[in-house]
Amino acid sequence: MSRSPALVLIGPAAAGKTTVGGLVATRLGRPFVDLDDVGEHYYAEVGWSIGRLVERSRHLGRVAAEREWEPARAHAVRRVLEDYPDSVLALGAGHTSYMDAACFARVSAALAGVPTVALLLPSPDRPAALAELRERSLASKGTDWISAGHDFLAEWHDDAGTRLLATDVVFTMGNTPAETAEQLAAVVLALQEAAADTPDSARVRYAVNSSESGSKSP
């Protein structure tokens, strides 16, 4: 059995991680776990909660509170990877975006053993991607993710660390969630076959999704 999730989905809010992740998990016959749904337990292990984040946001502002919350987010990533091997896992936007270099290093180390970390984005075109993410966020959550002039969607979209964590960048506009899920499932299965043939091989990065997809060499 694998000791890490088969697939981890990352990306900004409203990128489609939960929708696509659930569909991929069904195709692979694996459990789907969204860290946003189970994270409260892990935050509590280090003295944090969503309630505390809300309280600190009132006192400090959302941006400063998010920075304070970074160690708890990094802890949650490590713990959920330990607790849900062989799953398809979605990480909420802030769980891969850090100003604190030590927090980023902990998350990078935790994800190092995951064969496929797919960054979902609507489009390679930044304005188009942000416009689509904001429209989805307003429709699904009633927020544009701008707080006191700070654009969290832009921060998450542009975050260099998140892109470093990704083995694959998947642009989803023009595809249905089911089509994206089929392509990601194919990537996971191909990687499993390659690992079975060469079990000692290094982590492999695959291109996913049309000619616009990005795949980085190790």
C-alpha positions in Angstrom: 0.0 0.0 0.0 1.1 3.6 -0.7 2.1 5.6 2.3 0.9 8.9 0.7 -2.2 10.1 -1.1 -2.4 9.1 -4.7 -3.2 12.7 -5.7 -3.2 16.0 -4.0 -5.1 18.9 -5.5 -4.0 22.5 -4.8 -4.9 25.9 -6.1 -6.8 29.1 -5.3 -10.3 29.2 -3.8 -13.0 28.2 -6.4 -10.4 26.4 -8.6 -12.6 23.3 -8.5 -10.5 21.2 -6.2 -13.4 19.7 -4.3 -15.5 19.0 -7.3 -12.8 17.5 -9.4 -11.2 15.7 -6.4 -14.5 13.8 -5.6 -14.8 12.7 -9.2 -11.2 11.5 -9.4 -11.6 9.6 -6.2 -14.7 7.8 -7.5 -12.9 6.8 -10.7 -10.0 5.5 -8.7 -12.1 3.8 -6.1 -10.3 5.8 -3.3 -11.6 8.0 -0.5 -11.8 11.7 -1.1 -10.7 14.0 1.7 -11.0 17.8 1.7 -8.7 19.4 4.3 -11.2 22.3 4.7 -13.7 19.7 6.0 -11.4 17.9 8.5 -8.9 20.6 9.4 -10.4 21.9 12.6 -9.2 18.9 14.5 -5.6 19.5 13.3 -5.7 23.2 14.0 -6.8 22.4 17.6 -3.7 20.3 18.1 -1.6 23.5 18.0 -4.1 25.8 19.7 -5.9 27.2 16.7 -9.4 27.1 15.3 -11.5 28.9 12.7 -13.1 30.7 15.5 -9.8 32.0 16.7 -8.9 33.1 13.1 -12.1 35.1 12.9 -11.4 36.7 16.3 -7.9 37.6 15.3 -9.1 39.0 12.1 -11.4 41.4 14.0 -8.5 42.6 16.1 -5.6 42.6 13.6 -7.3 42.5 10.2 -7.6 39.5 7.9 -4.1 39.7 6.4 -2.2 39.8 9.7 -4.4 37.0 11.1 -3.8 34.8 8.1 0.0 35.2 8.7 -0.4 34.2 12.4 -2.4 31.2 11.3 0.3 29.9 9.0 2.0 27.4 11.4 -1.4 25.8 12.1 -2.1 25.4 8.4 1.3 23.8 7.9 0.7 21.5 10.8 -2.7 20.5 9.3 -1.1 19.6 6.0 1.4 17.3 7.5 -1.2 15.6 9.7 -3.8 15.0 7.0 -1.2 13.5 4.8 -0.3 11.1 7.6 -3.9 10.2 8.4 -5.2 9.6 4.9 -2.8 7.6 2.8 -4.1 6.2 -0.5 -6.7 9.0 -0.7 -7.4 11.8 -3.1 -6.8 14.9 -1.1 -7.7 18.6 -1.7 -5.9 21.3 0.2 -7.6 24.7 0.7 -5.9 27.6 -0.9 -4.1 28.9 2.2 -2.6 25.5 2.9 0.1 25.9 0.2 0.7 29.7 0.4 3.0 31.0 3.1 5.0 34.1 3.9 6.9 32.2 6.6 9.7 30.2 4.9 9.8 27.6 7.7 6.1 26.8 7.3 6.6 26.5 3.5 9.6 24.2 4.1 7.5 21.9 6.3 4.7 21.7 3.7 7.2 21.1 0.9 8.8 18.2 2.9 5.4 16.7 3.7 4.4 16.7 0.0 7.7 15.5 -1.3 6.5 11.8 -1.2 3.2 12.5 -3.1 3.6 11.3 -6.7 1.1 13.8 -8.2 0.4 17.3 -6.8 -1.9 19.0 -9.3 -2.4 22.8 -9.3 -5.8 23.6 -10.7 -6.2 27.0 -12.5 -8.9 28.1 -14.9 -6.6 29.5 -17.5 -3.0 30.3 -18.3 -4.1 33.9 -18.8 -3.9 35.7 -15.4 -6.8 38.3 -15.9 -9.1 35.6 -17.3 -8.2 33.2 -14.5 -8.8 35.8 -11.8 -12.1 36.9 -13.3 -13.3 33.3 -13.5 -12.2 32.6 -9.9 -13.9 35.7 -8.6 -17.1 35.0 -10.4 -17.2 31.5 -9.0 -16.3 32.7 -5.5 -19.1 35.3 -5.5 -21.6 32.6 -6.8 -20.6 29.9 -4.3 -19.4 31.8 -1.2 -20.7 35.3 -1.6 -17.2 36.8 -1.4 -14.7 38.3 -3.9 -11.8 37.5 -1.5 -10.8 41.2 -1.3 -10.3 42.3 2.4 -9.1 45.8 3.3 -7.8 46.2 -0.2 -5.9 42.9 -0.2 -6.8 40.5 -3.0 -6.4 37.0 -1.6 -7.4 35.4 -4.9 -4.5 37.2 -6.6 -2.2 36.2 -3.8 -3.1 32.6 -4.1 -3.0 32.6 -7.9 0.4 34.3 -8.1 2.0 32.4 -5.2 5.4 31.2 -6.3 5.6 28.6 -3.5 2.4 26.9 -4.6 3.7 26.5 -8.1 6.9 25.0 -6.8 4.9 22.4 -4.8 3.0 21.4 -7.9 4.1 18.5 -10.1 1.5 19.5 -12.7 -0.4 22.6 -13.6 -3.9 21.9 -15.0 -5.9 24.6 -16.8 -9.6 23.7 -16.6 -11.5 26.2 -18.7 -13.1 24.6 -21.7 -13.3 21.2 -19.9 -16.1 19.9 -17.7 -15.1 18.8 -14.2 -15.7 15.2 -15.3 -13.3 15.6 -18.2 -10.6 17.1 -16.0 -11.2 14.2 -13.5 -10.8 11.6 -16.2 -7.5 13.1 -17.3 -6.1 13.3 -13.7 -7.2 9.7 -13.0 -5.3 8.7 -16.1 -2.2 10.4 -14.8 -2.4 8.7 -11.5 -2.9 5.3 -13.1 0.0 5.8 -15.5 2.3 6.8 -12.6 1.2 3.7 -10.7 2.1 1.5 -13.6 5.4 3.2 -14.1 6.2 2.8 -10.4 5.3 -0.9 -10.5 7.8 -1.3 -13.4 10.5 0.8 -11.7 9.7 0.9 -8.0 12.9 2.8 -7.2 12.3 5.5 -9.7 12.3 9.2 -8.8 9.1 11.2 -8.6 7.7 11.7 -12.1 5.9 14.7 -13.4 3.3 14.3 -16.2 1.6 16.8 -18.4 -2.1 16.9 -18.0 -5.0 18.4 -20.0 -4.5 19.8 -23.5 -1.7 21.8 -25.0 -2.0 24.5 -22.4 -1.1 22.3 -19.5 2.2 22.8 -17.7 4.5 20.0 -16.4 7.8 20.8 -14.8 10.9 18.6 -14.9 12.3 17.5 -11.5 
